[in-house]
Amino acid sequence: MAIYKVVSPVIQGGVVLLSGIIELNDEQAERLVQAGAIEVELVQEDKELNDMSLPELKEFAKLNDIDLDGATKKENILLKIKSIQL
């Protein structure tokens, strides 16, 4: 599974996502990319998020409109980012 940026409303697991990031399998992603609902792949696997430095994670959150709600430690920022994924 990979992570994608939502650019128009998407229903996933009965939840409507208007923005943010979403984790999808290849079949789901292909259908939504063709529909223009998501952008190209952002991150290949979760473990790549774990390998990012603190500044990279902050930039990732900023680029993906993820509110870190005061989180400053890497572990807490990772939890915030991953909590957005379905």
Contacts in CASP RR format, 6 or more apart in sequence:
PFRMAT RR
TARGET T0000
AUTHOR 0000-0000-0000
METHOD contacts of the structure
MODEL  1
MAIYKVVSPVIQGGVVLLSGIIELNDEQAERLVQAGAIEVELVQEDKELN
DMSLPELKEFAKLNDIDLDGATKKENILLKIKSIQL
1 23 0 8 1.000
1 24 0 8 1.000
1 25 0 8 1.000
1 45 0 8 1.000
2 23 0 8 1.000
2 24 0 8 1.000
2 26 0 8 1.000
2 29 0 8 1.000
2 41 0 8 1.000
2 42 0 8 1.000
2 43 0 8 1.000
2 44 0 8 1.000
2 45 0 8 1.000
3 21 0 8 1.000
3 22 0 8 1.000
3 23 0 8 1.000
3 41 0 8 1.000
3 42 0 8 1.000
3 43 0 8 1.000
3 46 0 8 1.000
3 85 0 8 1.000
4 21 0 8 1.000
4 22 0 8 1.000
4 23 0 8 1.000
4 24 0 8 1.000
4 29 0 8 1.000
4 32 0 8 1.000
4 33 0 8 1.000
4 38 0 8 1.000
4 39 0 8 1.000
4 40 0 8 1.000
4 41 0 8 1.000
4 42 0 8 1.000
5 20 0 8 1.000
5 21 0 8 1.000
5 22 0 8 1.000
5 38 0 8 1.000
5 39 0 8 1.000
5 42 0 8 1.000
5 64 0 8 1.000
6 17 0 8 1.000
6 18 0 8 1.000
6 19 0 8 1.000
6 20 0 8 1.000
6 21 0 8 1.000
6 22 0 8 1.000
6 37 0 8 1.000
6 38 0 8 1.000
7 19 0 8 1.000
7 36 0 8 1.000
7 37 0 8 1.000
7 38 0 8 1.000
7 39 0 8 1.000
8 36 0 8 1.000
8 37 0 8 1.000
9 16 0 8 1.000
9 17 0 8 1.000
9 18 0 8 1.000
9 37 0 8 1.000
10 16 0 8 1.000
10 17 0 8 1.000
10 22 0 8 1.000
10 32 0 8 1.000
10 37 0 8 1.000
10 38 0 8 1.000
11 17 0 8 1.000
12 22 0 8 1.000
12 24 0 8 1.000
12 28 0 8 1.000
12 86 0 8 1.000
13 86 0 8 1.000
15 86 0 8 1.000
17 86 0 8 1.000
19 65 0 8 1.000
20 64 0 8 1.000
20 65 0 8 1.000
20 66 0 8 1.000
20 84 0 8 1.000
21 42 0 8 1.000
21 64 0 8 1.000
21 66 0 8 1.000
21 81 0 8 1.000
21 84 0 8 1.000
21 85 0 8 1.000
22 38 0 8 1.000
22 85 0 8 1.000
22 86 0 8 1.000
23 85 0 8 1.000
23 86 0 8 1.000
24 32 0 8 1.000
24 38 0 8 1.000
29 38 0 8 1.000
29 41 0 8 1.000
32 38 0 8 1.000
33 39 0 8 1.000
33 40 0 8 1.000
42 60 0 8 1.000
42 64 0 8 1.000
43 49 0 8 1.000
43 60 0 8 1.000
46 82 0 8 1.000
49 57 0 8 1.000
49 60 0 8 1.000
49 78 0 8 1.000
49 81 0 8 1.000
49 82 0 8 1.000
50 78 0 8 1.000
52 60 0 8 1.000
54 74 0 8 1.000
54 77 0 8 1.000
57 74 0 8 1.000
57 77 0 8 1.000
57 78 0 8 1.000
57 81 0 8 1.000
58 68 0 8 1.000
58 77 0 8 1.000
60 66 0 8 1.000
60 81 0 8 1.000
61 67 0 8 1.000
61 68 0 8 1.000
61 77 0 8 1.000
61 80 0 8 1.000
61 81 0 8 1.000
64 81 0 8 1.000
64 84 0 8 1.000
66 80 0 8 1.000
66 81 0 8 1.000
66 84 0 8 1.000
67 80 0 8 1.000
68 76 0 8 1.000
68 77 0 8 1.000
68 80 0 8 1.000
69 80 0 8 1.000
71 77 0 8 1.000
71 79 0 8 1.000
71 80 0 8 1.000
END
